[in-house]
Amino acid sequence: MLRLTCLFTALLMMTGQLNASELKVKQGLWTASVNITGLPVALPPHTFTYCVDKSSAIPQEKKMEGCTMNMQHQGNTINWTMTCDNGGKGKGTATYQWDTMQAQVDLTLPDGAMTLSSTMTGKWSDTACSH
């Protein structure tokens, strides 16, 4: 179950190819909390930190191979769809309000037997990012 949560979190973070300078978002270290629903067992929220800089508004925690992203943004909202070679697919939206962020992501696992949904909230934490 932990492996599934890590996979879902990594897929959430795949949206990192959008340039932060195109959005009105505070650059630096962010803290995010993810609530996942649709699993057979309820999980507590997963909290993590990530960096927003000039090259990425929603950075990846883990590099995912074999998935194609289609992203669009309007104002401070980013919408995306994802398809993976293994049959997995997903869609999501994230909205930044300078130092806060809210996101909704839906993911269908490769075998199609399970669809997961998540809500994510983020808040700017610090100016310094450690890579």
N, CA, C and O atoms as a Tinker XYZ file with bonds, in Angstrom:
   524  protein
     1  N      0.825000   -1.189000    0.000000    73     2
     2  CA     0.000000    0.000000    0.000000    64     1     3
     3  C      0.874000    1.260000    0.000000    63     2     4     5
     4  O      0.554000    2.240000   -0.673000    81     3
     5  N      1.980000    1.231000    0.758000    73     3     6
     6  CA     2.891000    2.368000    0.780000    64     5     7
     7  C      3.480000    2.608000   -0.602000    63     6     8     9
     8  O      3.651000    3.755000   -1.015000    81     7
     9  N      3.791000    1.533000   -1.319000    73     7    10
    10  CA     4.339000    1.656000   -2.669000    64     9    11
    11  C      3.330000    2.341000   -3.600000    63    10    12    13
    12  O      3.711000    3.175000   -4.422000    81    11
    13  N      2.045000    1.989000   -3.470000    73    11    14
    14  CA     0.996000    2.607000   -4.265000    64    13    15
    15  C      0.893000    4.093000   -3.941000    63    14    16    17
    16  O      0.730000    4.915000   -4.843000    81    15
    17  N      0.986000    4.443000   -2.655000    73    15    18
    18  CA     0.943000    5.848000   -2.255000    64    17    19
    19  C      2.120000    6.612000   -2.836000    63    18    20    21
    20  O      1.951000    7.732000   -3.319000    81    19
    21  N      3.307000    6.026000   -2.797000    73    19    22
    22  CA     4.487000    6.675000   -3.367000    64    21    23
    23  C      4.329000    6.874000   -4.867000    63    22    24    25
    24  O      4.691000    7.928000   -5.391000    81    23
    25  N      3.792000    5.873000   -5.566000    73    23    26
    26  CA     3.554000    5.988000   -7.006000    64    25    27
    27  C      2.586000    7.119000   -7.288000    63    26    28    29
    28  O      2.817000    7.927000   -8.187000    81    27
    29  N      1.503000    7.183000   -6.528000    73    27    30
    30  CA     0.500000    8.224000   -6.745000    64    29    31
    31  C      1.101000    9.601000   -6.506000    63    30    32    33
    32  O      0.866000   10.527000   -7.282000    81    31
    33  N      1.880000    9.740000   -5.430000    73    31    34
    34  CA     2.528000   11.014000   -5.133000    64    33    35
    35  C      3.491000   11.392000   -6.242000    63    34    36    37
    36  O      3.545000   12.556000   -6.638000    81    35
    37  N      4.249000   10.437000   -6.750000    73    35    38
    38  CA     5.171000   10.715000   -7.841000    64    37    39
    39  C      4.412000   11.163000   -9.087000    63    38    40    41
    40  O      4.859000   12.073000   -9.786000    81    39
    41  N      3.286000   10.546000   -9.370000    73    39    42
    42  CA     2.489000   10.948000  -10.519000    64    41    43
    43  C      1.911000   12.340000  -10.318000    63    42    44    45
    44  O      1.784000   13.101000  -11.277000    81    43
    45  N      1.562000   12.679000   -9.096000    73    43    46
    46  CA     1.097000   14.036000   -8.812000    64    45    47
    47  C      2.161000   15.060000   -9.172000    63    46    48    49
    48  O      1.860000   16.136000   -9.688000    81    47
    49  N      3.388000   14.715000   -8.896000    73    47    50
    50  CA     4.485000   15.646000   -9.084000    64    49    51
    51  C      4.989000   15.712000  -10.512000    63    50    52    53
    52  O      5.891000   16.499000  -10.802000    81    51
    53  N      4.442000   14.919000  -11.407000    73    51    54
    54  CA     4.916000   14.883000  -12.786000    64    53    55
    55  C      4.609000   16.153000  -13.543000    63    54    56    57
    56  O      5.069000   16.309000  -14.674000    81    55
    57  N      3.866000   17.049000  -12.977000    73    55    58
    58  CA     3.450000   18.237000  -13.695000    64    57    59
    59  C      4.512000   19.317000  -13.710000    63    58    60    61
    60  O      4.199000   20.473000  -13.992000    81    59
    61  N      5.735000   18.983000  -13.421000    73    59    62
    62  CA     6.776000   19.970000  -13.204000    64    61    63
    63  C      7.407000   20.601000  -14.426000    63    62    64    65
    64  O      8.484000   21.182000  -14.291000    81    63
    65  N      6.831000   20.532000  -15.586000    73    63    66
    66  CA     7.471000   21.098000  -16.768000    64    65    67
    67  C      7.010000   22.519000  -17.084000    63    66    68    69
    68  O      7.429000   23.078000  -18.097000    81    67
    69  N      6.166000   23.115000  -16.254000    73    67    70
    70  CA     5.670000   24.461000  -16.507000    64    69    71
    71  C      6.605000   25.477000  -15.877000    63    70    72    73
    72  O      7.057000   25.275000  -14.750000    81    71
    73  N      6.899000   26.541000  -16.558000    73    71    74
    74  CA     7.813000   27.561000  -16.073000    64    73    75
    75  C      7.128000   28.425000  -15.019000    63    74    76    77
    76  O      6.066000   28.990000  -15.279000    81    75
    77  N      7.725000   28.534000  -13.833000    73    75    78
    78  CA     7.154000   29.300000  -12.728000    64    77    79
    79  C      7.044000   30.780000  -13.066000    63    78    80    81
    80  O      6.195000   31.474000  -12.507000    81    79
    81  N      7.876000   31.271000  -13.958000    73    79    82
    82  CA     7.806000   32.690000  -14.313000    64    81    83
    83  C      6.525000   33.013000  -15.072000    63    82    84    85
    84  O      6.157000   34.183000  -15.175000    81    83
    85  N      5.839000   32.010000  -15.604000    73    83    86
    86  CA     4.579000   32.216000  -16.304000    64    85    87
    87  C      3.404000   32.333000  -15.346000    63    86    88    89
    88  O      2.316000   32.746000  -15.749000    81    87
    89  N      3.608000   31.976000  -14.085000    73    87    90
    90  CA     2.572000   32.036000  -13.069000    64    89    91
    91  C      2.937000   33.077000  -12.028000    63    90    92    93
    92  O      4.107000   33.426000  -11.870000    81    91
    93  N      1.946000   33.567000  -11.328000    73    91    94
    94  CA     2.210000   34.446000  -10.191000    64    93    95
    95  C      2.286000   33.554000   -8.963000    63    94    96    97
    96  O      1.298000   33.344000   -8.259000    81    95
    97  N      3.494000   33.030000   -8.722000    73    95    98
    98  CA     3.720000   32.092000   -7.633000    64    97    99
    99  C      5.024000   32.465000   -6.930000    63    98   100   101
   100  O      6.007000   32.831000   -7.573000    81    99
   101  N      5.015000   32.368000   -5.614000    73    99   102
   102  CA     6.197000   32.695000   -4.819000    64   101   103
   103  C      7.209000   31.560000   -4.933000    63   102   104   105
   104  O      6.898000   30.407000   -4.633000    81   103
   105  N      8.416000   31.893000   -5.366000    73   103   106
   106  CA     9.448000   30.874000   -5.557000    64   105   107
   107  C     10.133000   30.558000   -4.228000    63   106   108   109
   108  O     10.297000   31.432000   -3.376000    81   107
   109  N     10.528000   29.295000   -4.065000    73   107   110
   110  CA    11.217000   28.852000   -2.861000    64   109   111
   111  C     10.732000   27.481000   -2.438000    63   110   112   113
   112  O     10.217000   26.712000   -3.249000    81   111
   113  N     10.902000   27.182000   -1.158000    73   111   114
   114  CA    10.509000   25.892000   -0.594000    64   113   115
   115  C      9.027000   25.910000   -0.234000    63   114   116   117
   116  O      8.538000   26.847000    0.397000    81   115
   117  N      8.321000   24.858000   -0.645000    73   115   118
   118  CA     6.893000   24.710000   -0.368000    64   117   119
   119  C      6.658000   23.427000    0.429000    63   118   120   121
   120  O      7.425000   22.470000    0.323000    81   119
   121  N      5.604000   23.419000    1.215000    73   119   122
   122  CA     5.160000   22.224000    1.925000    64   121   123
   123  C      3.772000   21.889000    1.417000    63   122   124   125
   124  O      2.907000   22.761000    1.341000    81   123
   125  N      3.557000   20.628000    1.067000    73   123   126
   126  CA     2.264000   20.201000    0.530000    64   125   127
   127  C      1.743000   19.010000    1.321000    63   126   128   129
   128  O      2.509000   18.220000    1.872000    81   127
   129  N      0.432000   18.904000    1.362000    73   127   130
   130  CA    -0.236000   17.774000    2.002000    64   129   131
   131  C     -1.200000   17.162000    1.000000    63   130   132   133
   132  O     -1.985000   17.873000    0.373000    81   131
   133  N     -1.140000   15.832000    0.847000    73   131   134
   134  CA    -1.970000   15.115000   -0.114000    64   133   135
   135  C     -2.914000   14.179000    0.630000    63   134   136   137
   136  O     -2.480000   13.399000    1.478000    81   135
   137  N     -4.193000   14.254000    0.317000    73   135   138
   138  CA    -5.203000   13.308000    0.803000    64   137   139
   139  C     -5.631000   12.438000   -0.368000    63   138   140   141
   140  O     -6.089000   12.959000   -1.385000    81   139
   141  N     -5.491000   11.120000   -0.247000    73   139   142
   142  CA    -5.840000   10.190000   -1.318000    64   141   143
   143  C     -7.094000    9.419000   -0.918000    63   142   144   145
   144  O     -7.190000    8.906000    0.197000    81   143
   145  N     -8.046000    9.345000   -1.834000    73   143   146
   146  CA    -9.244000    8.532000   -1.631000    64   145   147
   147  C     -9.346000    7.510000   -2.749000    63   146   148   149
   148  O     -8.732000    7.678000   -3.803000    81   147
   149  N    -10.112000    6.461000   -2.529000    73   147   150
   150  CA   -10.288000    5.429000   -3.540000    64   149   151
   151  C     -9.497000    4.175000   -3.243000    63   150   152   153
   152  O     -9.594000    3.195000   -3.981000    81   151
   153  N     -8.717000    4.184000   -2.179000    73   151   154
   154  CA    -7.956000    2.999000   -1.776000    64   153   155
   155  C     -8.806000    2.121000   -0.868000    63   154   156   157
   156  O     -9.717000    2.623000   -0.209000    81   155
   157  N     -8.529000    0.826000   -0.819000    73   155   158
   158  CA    -9.286000   -0.054000    0.070000    64   157   159
   159  C     -9.059000    0.259000    1.549000    63   158   160   161
   160  O     -9.882000   -0.095000    2.393000    81   159
   161  N     -7.952000    0.917000    1.860000    73   159   162
   162  CA    -7.616000    1.276000    3.232000    64   161   163
   163  C     -7.429000    2.787000    3.300000    63   162   164   165
   164  O     -6.765000    3.369000    2.442000    81   163
   165  N     -8.009000    3.428000    4.317000    73   163   166
   166  CA    -7.837000    4.869000    4.486000    64   165   167
   167  C     -6.406000    5.168000    4.904000    63   166   168   169
   168  O     -5.862000    4.519000    5.797000    81   167
   169  N     -5.805000    6.149000    4.257000    73   167   170
   170  CA    -4.446000    6.561000    4.583000    64   169   171
   171  C     -4.470000    7.961000    5.167000    63   170   172   173
   172  O     -5.300000    8.781000    4.776000    81   171
   173  N     -3.569000    8.246000    6.101000    73   171   174
   174  CA    -3.472000    9.623000    6.595000    64   173   175
   175  C     -2.886000   10.511000    5.499000    63   174   176   177
   176  O     -2.278000   10.003000    4.556000    81   175
   177  N     -3.058000   11.816000    5.607000    73   175   178
   178  CA    -2.451000   12.710000    4.611000    64   177   179
   179  C     -0.942000   12.512000    4.550000    63   178   180   181
   180  O     -0.293000   12.258000    5.565000    81   179
   181  N     -0.403000   12.629000    3.358000    73   179   182
   182  CA     1.039000   12.514000    3.116000    64   181   183
   183  C      1.577000   13.934000    2.938000    63   182   184   185
   184  O      1.097000   14.670000    2.075000    81   183
   185  N      2.555000   14.322000    3.733000    73   183   186
   186  CA     3.133000   15.661000    3.652000    64   185   187
   187  C      4.558000   15.571000    3.125000    63   186   188   189
   188  O      5.307000   14.668000    3.496000    81   187
   189  N      4.928000   16.504000    2.263000    73   187   190
   190  CA     6.266000   16.542000    1.684000    64   189   191
   191  C      6.630000   17.976000    1.349000    63   190   192   193
   192  O      5.763000   18.849000    1.307000    81   191
   193  N      7.914000   18.221000    1.110000    73   191   194
   194  CA     8.365000   19.541000    0.677000    64   193   195
   195  C      8.862000   19.441000   -0.760000    63   194   196   197
   196  O      9.315000   18.386000   -1.204000    81   195
   197  N      8.770000   20.544000   -1.470000    73   195   198
   198  CA     9.268000   20.617000   -2.838000    64   197   199
   199  C      9.676000   22.047000   -3.141000    63   198   200   201
   200  O      9.326000   22.973000   -2.410000    81   199
   201  N     10.410000   22.216000   -4.211000    73   199   202
   202  CA    10.937000   23.520000   -4.586000    64   201   203
   203  C     10.213000   24.070000   -5.808000    63   202   204   205
   204  O      9.966000   23.351000   -6.775000    81   203
   205  N      9.881000   25.338000   -5.750000    73   203   206
   206  CA     9.365000   26.047000   -6.919000    64   205   207
   207  C     10.436000   27.055000   -7.301000    63   206   208   209
   208  O     10.802000   27.916000   -6.501000    81   207
   209  N     10.940000   26.944000   -8.534000    73   207   210
   210  CA    11.941000   27.886000   -9.018000    64   209   211
   211  C     11.613000   28.278000  -10.453000    63   210   212   213
   212  O     10.534000   27.959000  -10.952000    81   211
   213  N     12.526000   28.960000  -11.112000    73   211   214
   214  CA    12.267000   29.460000  -12.460000    64   213   215
   215  C     12.006000   28.357000  -13.473000    63   214   216   217
   216  O     11.397000   28.605000  -14.513000    81   215
   217  N     12.462000   27.134000  -13.182000    73   215   218
   218  CA    12.310000   26.054000  -14.157000    64   217   219
   219  C     11.113000   25.149000  -13.882000    63   218   220   221
   220  O     10.769000   24.325000  -14.730000    81   219
   221  N     10.468000   25.279000  -12.721000    73   219   222
   222  CA     9.406000   24.343000  -12.417000    64   221   223
   223  C      8.437000   24.881000  -11.373000    63   222   224   225
   224  O      8.842000   25.266000  -10.276000    81   223
   225  N      7.160000   24.903000  -11.720000    73   223   226
   226  CA     6.138000   25.370000  -10.781000    64   225   227
   227  C      5.669000   24.260000   -9.865000    63   226   228   229
   228  O      5.340000   24.521000   -8.708000    81   227
   229  N      5.627000   23.032000  -10.347000    73   227   230
   230  CA     5.243000   21.888000   -9.517000    64   229   231
   231  C      6.275000   20.795000   -9.782000    63   230   232   233
   232  O      6.055000   19.938000  -10.638000    81   231
   233  N      7.386000   20.811000   -9.071000    73   231   234
   234  CA     8.477000   19.882000   -9.378000    64   233   235
   235  C      8.134000   18.425000   -9.121000    63   234   236   237
   236  O      7.212000   18.110000   -8.369000    81   235
   237  N      8.886000   17.550000   -9.752000    73   235   238
   238  CA     8.725000   16.111000   -9.573000    64   237   239
   239  C      9.488000   15.652000   -8.347000    63   238   240   241
   240  O     10.607000   16.101000   -8.100000    81   239
   241  N      8.885000   14.757000   -7.578000    73   239   242
   242  CA     9.618000   14.085000   -6.513000    64   241   243
   243  C     10.448000   12.955000   -7.105000    63   242   244   245
   244  O     11.513000   12.616000   -6.590000    81   243
   245  N      9.957000   12.386000   -8.172000    73   243   246
   246  CA    10.609000   11.238000   -8.792000    64   245   247
   247  C     10.400000   11.315000  -10.296000    63   246   248   249
   248  O      9.304000   11.627000  -10.761000    81   247
   249  N     11.432000   11.034000  -11.042000    73   247   250
   250  CA    11.337000   11.031000  -12.501000    64   249   251
   251  C     10.550000    9.809000  -12.949000    63   250   252   253
   252  O     10.912000    8.682000  -12.608000    81   251
   253  N      9.483000   10.014000  -13.707000    73   251   254
   254  CA     8.643000    8.924000  -14.198000    64   253   255
   255  C      8.925000    8.720000  -15.679000    63   254   256   257
   256  O      8.878000    9.663000  -16.468000    81   255
   257  N      9.212000    7.504000  -16.037000    73   255   258
   258  CA     9.489000    7.152000  -17.428000    64   257   259
   259  C      8.221000    6.594000  -18.071000    63   258   260   261
   260  O      7.392000    5.981000  -17.398000    81   259
   261  N      8.079000    6.809000  -19.363000    73   259   262
   262  CA     6.993000    6.202000  -20.114000    64   261   263
   263  C      5.651000    6.894000  -19.996000    63   262   264   265
   264  O      4.629000    6.307000  -20.349000    81   263
   265  N      5.624000    8.130000  -19.507000    73   263   266
   266  CA     4.361000    8.870000  -19.397000    64   265   267
   267  C      4.473000   10.162000  -20.188000    63   266   268   269
   268  O      5.523000   10.805000  -20.214000    81   267
   269  N      3.375000   10.530000  -20.830000    73   267   270
   270  CA     3.308000   11.755000  -21.615000    64   269   271
   271  C      2.335000   12.706000  -20.953000    63   270   272   273
   272  O      1.214000   12.322000  -20.622000    81   271
   273  N      2.757000   13.948000  -20.756000    73   271   274
   274  CA     1.931000   14.973000  -20.134000    64   273   275
   275  C      1.469000   15.971000  -21.184000    63   274   276   277
   276  O      2.211000   16.312000  -22.106000    81   275
   277  N      0.248000   16.428000  -21.034000    73   275   278
   278  CA    -0.282000   17.513000  -21.839000    64   277   279
   279  C     -0.755000   18.567000  -20.849000    63   278   280   281
   280  O     -1.742000   18.356000  -20.144000    81   279
   281  N     -0.056000   19.707000  -20.789000    73   279   282
   282  CA    -0.374000   20.747000  -19.818000    64   281   283
   283  C     -0.804000   22.028000  -20.499000    63   282   284   285
   284  O     -0.323000   22.385000  -21.574000    81   283
   285  N     -1.720000   22.701000  -19.841000    73   283   286
   286  CA    -2.163000   24.021000  -20.273000    64   285   287
   287  C     -2.349000   24.851000  -19.014000    63   286   288   289
   288  O     -2.649000   24.319000  -17.946000    81   287
   289  N     -2.171000   26.148000  -19.148000    73   287   290
   290  CA    -2.486000   26.985000  -18.002000    64   289   291
   291  C     -3.185000   28.242000  -18.460000    63   290   292   293
   292  O     -2.954000   28.762000  -19.552000    81   291
   293  N     -4.049000   28.709000  -17.579000    73   291   294
   294  CA    -4.763000   29.951000  -17.813000    64   293   295
   295  C     -4.712000   30.714000  -16.501000    63   294   296   297
   296  O     -5.220000   30.246000  -15.482000    81   295
   297  N     -4.103000   31.877000  -16.526000    73   295   298
   298  CA    -3.908000   32.618000  -15.288000    64   297   299
   299  C     -3.015000   31.816000  -14.365000    63   298   300   301
   300  O     -1.916000   31.419000  -14.753000    81   299
   301  N     -3.471000   31.574000  -13.154000    73   299   302
   302  CA    -2.690000   30.809000  -12.182000    64   301   303
   303  C     -3.202000   29.394000  -12.012000    63   302   304   305
   304  O     -2.907000   28.751000  -11.005000    81   303
   305  N     -3.965000   28.895000  -12.975000    73   303   306
   306  CA    -4.462000   27.523000  -12.923000    64   305   307
   307  C     -3.780000   26.690000  -13.999000    63   306   308   309
   308  O     -3.693000   27.087000  -15.161000    81   307
   309  N     -3.299000   25.524000  -13.580000    73   307   310
   310  CA    -2.646000   24.578000  -14.480000    64   309   311
   311  C     -3.563000   23.366000  -14.611000    63   310   312   313
   312  O     -3.997000   22.812000  -13.601000    81   311
   313  N     -3.860000   22.951000  -15.830000    73   311   314
   314  CA    -4.634000   21.734000  -16.094000    64   313   315
   315  C     -3.734000   20.777000  -16.856000    63   314   316   317
   316  O     -2.946000   21.193000  -17.705000    81   315
   317  N     -3.855000   19.487000  -16.547000    73   315   318
   318  CA    -3.031000   18.517000  -17.247000    64   317   319
   319  C     -3.759000   17.190000  -17.396000    63   318   320   321
   320  O     -4.657000   16.846000  -16.627000    81   319
   321  N     -3.328000   16.462000  -18.423000    73   319   322
   322  CA    -3.719000   15.069000  -18.606000    64   321   323
   323  C     -2.433000   14.279000  -18.788000    63   322   324   325
   324  O     -1.414000   14.815000  -19.225000    81   323
   325  N     -2.496000   13.009000  -18.448000    73   323   326
   326  CA    -1.324000   12.156000  -18.520000    64   325   327
   327  C     -1.743000   10.796000  -19.058000    63   326   328   329
   328  O     -2.779000   10.260000  -18.665000    81   327
   329  N     -0.944000   10.242000  -19.949000    73   327   330
   330  CA    -1.119000    8.858000  -20.393000    64   329   331
   331  C      0.240000    8.177000  -20.288000    63   330   332   333
   332  O      1.271000    8.764000  -20.613000    81   331
   333  N      0.223000    6.940000  -19.833000    73   331   334
   334  CA     1.463000    6.189000  -19.641000    64   333   335
   335  C      1.461000    4.957000  -20.529000    63   334   336   337
   336  O      0.409000    4.399000  -20.842000    81   335
   337  N      2.644000    4.547000  -20.924000    73   335   338
   338  CA     2.811000    3.371000  -21.776000    64   337   339
   339  C      2.221000    2.116000  -21.135000    63   338   340   341
   340  O      1.789000    1.205000  -21.841000    81   339
   341  N      2.200000    2.062000  -19.803000    73   339   342
   342  CA     1.685000    0.877000  -19.103000    64   341   343
   343  C      0.165000    0.875000  -18.964000    63   342   344   345
   344  O     -0.388000   -0.030000  -18.339000    81   343
   345  N     -0.528000    1.876000  -19.535000    73   343   346
   346  CA    -1.984000    1.939000  -19.494000    64   345   347
   347  C     -2.545000    2.847000  -18.412000    63   346   348   349
   348  O     -3.748000    3.107000  -18.388000    81   347
   349  N     -1.703000    3.327000  -17.528000    73   347   350
   350  CA    -2.161000    4.271000  -16.508000    64   349   351
   351  C     -2.496000    5.607000  -17.144000    63   350   352   353
   352  O     -1.935000    5.979000  -18.174000    81   351
   353  N     -3.410000    6.319000  -16.524000    73   351   354
   354  CA    -3.760000    7.643000  -17.033000    64   353   355
   355  C     -4.227000    8.508000  -15.872000    63   354   356   357
   356  O     -4.604000    8.006000  -14.813000    81   355
   357  N     -4.195000    9.800000  -16.091000    73   355   358
   358  CA    -4.616000   10.706000  -15.042000    64   357   359
   359  C     -4.936000   12.075000  -15.588000    63   358   360   361
   360  O     -4.650000   12.395000  -16.742000    81   359
   361  N     -5.540000   12.880000  -14.722000    73   359   362
   362  CA    -5.831000   14.272000  -15.054000    64   361   363
   363  C     -5.832000   15.058000  -13.756000    63   362   364   365
   364  O     -6.064000   14.509000  -12.679000    81   363
   365  N     -5.570000   16.339000  -13.873000    73   363   366
   366  CA    -5.547000   17.151000  -12.673000    64   365   367
   367  C     -5.599000   18.622000  -12.965000    63   366   368   369
   368  O     -5.485000   19.060000  -14.110000    81   367
   369  N     -5.773000   19.374000  -11.906000    73   367   370
   370  CA    -5.766000   20.826000  -11.973000    64   369   371
   371  C     -5.150000   21.356000  -10.692000    63   370   372   373
   372  O     -5.383000   20.812000   -9.612000    81   371
   373  N     -4.372000   22.409000  -10.810000    73   371   374
   374  CA    -3.767000   23.057000   -9.653000    64   373   375
   375  C     -3.889000   24.563000   -9.832000    63   374   376   377
   376  O     -3.692000   25.089000  -10.927000    81   375
   377  N     -4.214000   25.243000   -8.751000    73   375   378
   378  CA    -4.335000   26.694000   -8.778000    64   377   379
   379  C     -3.442000   27.291000   -7.695000    63   378   380   381
   380  O     -3.524000   26.923000   -6.523000    81   379
   381  N     -2.590000   28.219000   -8.117000    73   379   382
   382  CA    -1.715000   28.946000   -7.191000    64   381   383
   383  C     -2.329000   30.295000   -6.865000    63   382   384   385
   384  O     -2.908000   30.949000   -7.733000    81   383
   385  N     -2.203000   30.705000   -5.627000    73   383   386
   386  CA    -2.566000   32.043000   -5.177000    64   385   387
   387  C     -1.351000   32.616000   -4.460000    63   386   388   389
   388  O     -1.358000   32.744000   -3.236000    81   387
   389  N     -0.322000   32.956000   -5.198000    73   387   390
   390  CA     0.957000   33.494000   -4.767000    64   389   391
   391  C      1.693000   32.559000   -3.809000    63   390   392   393
   392  O      2.695000   31.959000   -4.200000    81   391
   393  N      1.218000   32.416000   -2.539000    73   391   394
   394  CA     1.937000   31.585000   -1.574000    64   393   395
   395  C      1.119000   30.393000   -1.082000    63   394   396   397
   396  O      1.471000   29.768000   -0.081000    81   395
   397  N      0.028000   30.076000   -1.783000    73   395   398
   398  CA    -0.759000   28.880000   -1.480000    64   397   399
   399  C     -1.128000   28.190000   -2.787000    63   398   400   401
   400  O     -1.115000   28.809000   -3.851000    81   399
   401  N     -1.457000   26.909000   -2.700000    73   399   402
   402  CA    -1.819000   26.135000   -3.880000    64   401   403
   403  C     -2.853000   25.093000   -3.484000    63   402   404   405
   404  O     -2.785000   24.523000   -2.394000    81   403
   405  N     -3.808000   24.847000   -4.368000    73   403   406
   406  CA    -4.778000   23.772000   -4.204000    64   405   407
   407  C     -4.824000   22.976000   -5.497000    63   406   408   409
   408  O     -4.792000   23.542000   -6.590000    81   407
   409  N     -4.900000   21.639000   -5.360000    73   407   410
   410  CA    -4.913000   20.782000   -6.548000    64   409   411
   411  C     -5.882000   19.620000   -6.355000    63   410   412   413
   412  O     -6.164000   19.201000   -5.232000    81   411
   413  N     -6.380000   19.117000   -7.471000    73   411   414
   414  CA    -7.219000   17.921000   -7.513000    64   413   415
   415  C     -6.644000   17.036000   -8.613000    63   414   416   417
   416  O     -6.412000   17.498000   -9.730000    81   415
   417  N     -6.413000   15.759000   -8.294000    73   415   418
   418  CA    -5.834000   14.826000   -9.267000    64   417   419
   419  C     -6.628000   13.525000   -9.241000    63   418   420   421
   420  O     -6.975000   13.025000   -8.171000    81   419
   421  N     -6.913000   12.981000  -10.412000    73   419   422
   422  CA    -7.559000   11.679000  -10.560000    64   421   423
   423  C     -6.625000   10.795000  -11.369000    63   422   424   425
   424  O     -6.079000   11.219000  -12.387000    81   423
   425  N     -6.445000    9.558000  -10.906000    73   423   426
   426  CA    -5.512000    8.632000  -11.526000    64   425   427
   427  C     -6.172000    7.273000  -11.677000    63   426   428   429
   428  O     -6.769000    6.759000  -10.730000    81   427
   429  N     -6.067000    6.688000  -12.866000    73   427   430
   430  CA    -6.523000    5.323000  -13.099000    64   429   431
   431  C     -5.289000    4.447000  -13.240000    63   430   432   433
   432  O     -4.420000    4.711000  -14.072000    81   431
   433  N     -5.217000    3.406000  -12.425000    73   431   434
   434  CA    -4.064000    2.514000  -12.445000    64   433   435
   435  C     -4.027000    1.720000  -13.749000    63   434   436   437
   436  O     -5.052000    1.585000  -14.418000    81   435
   437  N     -2.857000    1.194000  -14.116000    73   435   438
   438  CA    -2.688000    0.536000  -15.417000    64   437   439
   439  C     -3.705000   -0.555000  -15.722000    63   438   440   441
   440  O     -4.126000   -0.680000  -16.872000    81   439
   441  N     -4.114000   -1.346000  -14.742000    73   439   442
   442  CA    -5.064000   -2.416000  -15.030000    64   441   443
   443  C     -6.507000   -1.918000  -15.085000    63   442   444   445
   444  O     -7.412000   -2.687000  -15.411000    81   443
   445  N     -6.733000   -0.638000  -14.768000    73   443   446
   446  CA    -8.071000   -0.053000  -14.812000    64   445   447
   447  C     -8.970000   -0.475000  -13.674000    63   446   448   449
   448  O    -10.120000   -0.042000  -13.599000    81   447
   449  N     -8.464000   -1.317000  -12.780000    73   447   450
   450  CA    -9.285000   -1.840000  -11.691000    64   449   451
   451  C     -9.508000   -0.821000  -10.574000    63   450   452   453
   452  O    -10.432000   -0.982000   -9.778000    81   451
   453  N     -8.681000    0.221000  -10.499000    73   451   454
   454  CA    -8.800000    1.168000   -9.405000    64   453   455
   455  C     -8.579000    2.583000   -9.903000    63   454   456   457
   456  O     -7.647000    2.856000  -10.660000    81   455
   457  N     -9.449000    3.475000   -9.466000    73   455   458
   458  CA    -9.277000    4.900000   -9.730000    64   457   459
   459  C     -9.082000    5.600000   -8.403000    63   458   460   461
   460  O     -9.866000    5.426000   -7.469000    81   459
   461  N     -8.036000    6.387000   -8.332000    73   459   462
   462  CA    -7.715000    7.126000   -7.117000    64   461   463
   463  C     -7.944000    8.606000   -7.343000    63   462   464   465
   464  O     -7.713000    9.118000   -8.438000    81   463
   465  N     -8.393000    9.286000   -6.317000    73   463   466
   466  CA    -8.547000   10.734000   -6.363000    64   465   467
   467  C     -7.757000   11.323000   -5.210000    63   466   468   469
   468  O     -7.588000   10.689000   -4.168000    81   467
   469  N     -7.286000   12.511000   -5.402000    73   467   470
   470  CA    -6.585000   13.176000   -4.311000    64   469   471
   471  C     -6.836000   14.670000   -4.361000    63   470   472   473
   472  O     -7.093000   15.252000   -5.414000    81   471
   473  N     -6.755000   15.258000   -3.200000    73   471   474
   474  CA    -6.719000   16.709000   -3.084000    64   473   475
   475  C     -5.376000   17.047000   -2.474000    63   474   476   477
   476  O     -4.876000   16.325000   -1.612000    81   475
   477  N     -4.798000   18.136000   -2.919000    73   475   478
   478  CA    -3.505000   18.553000   -2.415000    64   477   479
   479  C     -3.575000   20.031000   -2.096000    63   478   480   481
   480  O     -4.129000   20.815000   -2.867000    81   479
   481  N     -3.013000   20.411000   -0.958000    73   479   482
   482  CA    -2.869000   21.820000   -0.611000    64   481   483
   483  C     -1.391000   22.087000   -0.374000    63   482   484   485
   484  O     -0.672000   21.241000    0.157000    81   483
   485  N     -0.953000   23.253000   -0.766000    73   483   486
   486  CA     0.442000   23.620000   -0.590000    64   485   487
   487  C      0.561000   25.024000   -0.046000    63   486   488   489
   488  O     -0.316000   25.865000   -0.245000    81   487
   489  N      1.665000   25.266000    0.648000    73   487   490
   490  CA     1.923000   26.574000    1.224000    64   489   491
   491  C      3.418000   26.865000    1.131000    63   490   492   493
   492  O      4.246000   25.996000    1.400000    81   491
   493  N      3.749000   28.080000    0.752000    73   491   494
   494  CA     5.140000   28.509000    0.692000    64   493   495
   495  C      5.731000   28.444000    2.089000    63   494   496   497
   496  O      5.084000   28.847000    3.056000    81   495
   497  N      6.975000   27.933000    2.208000    73   495   498
   498  CA     7.609000   27.750000    3.520000    64   497   499
   499  C      8.827000   28.628000    3.740000    63   498   500   501
   500  O      9.009000   29.160000    4.835000    81   499
   501  N      9.684000   28.798000    2.703000    73   499   502
   502  CA    10.964000   29.457000    2.912000    64   501   503
   503  C     11.528000   29.895000    1.567000    63   502   504   505
   504  O     11.135000   29.378000    0.521000    81   503
   505  N     12.446000   30.844000    1.602000    73   503   506
   506  CA    13.080000   31.308000    0.366000    64   505   507
   507  C     14.122000   30.335000   -0.146000    63   506   508   509
   508  O     14.375000   30.267000   -1.349000    81   507
   509  N     14.733000   29.577000    0.765000    73   507   510
   510  CA    15.833000   28.687000    0.389000    64   509   511
   511  C     15.329000   27.285000    0.048000    63   510   512   513
   512  O     14.495000   26.715000    0.752000    81   511
   513  N     15.851000   26.755000   -1.037000    73   511   514
   514  CA    15.573000   25.378000   -1.434000    64   513   515
   515  C     16.868000   24.597000   -1.404000    63   514   516   517
   516  O     17.911000   25.101000   -1.820000    81   515
   517  N     16.811000   23.377000   -0.916000    73   515   518
   518  CA    17.998000   22.525000   -0.967000    64   517   519
   519  C     17.729000   21.434000   -1.988000    63   518   520   521
   520  O     16.691000   20.774000   -1.944000    81   519
   521  N     18.656000   21.249000   -2.896000    73   519   522
   522  CA    18.487000   20.236000   -3.949000    64   521   523
   523  C     19.377000   19.070000   -3.677000    63   522   524
   524  O     19.386000   18.107000   -4.444000    81   523
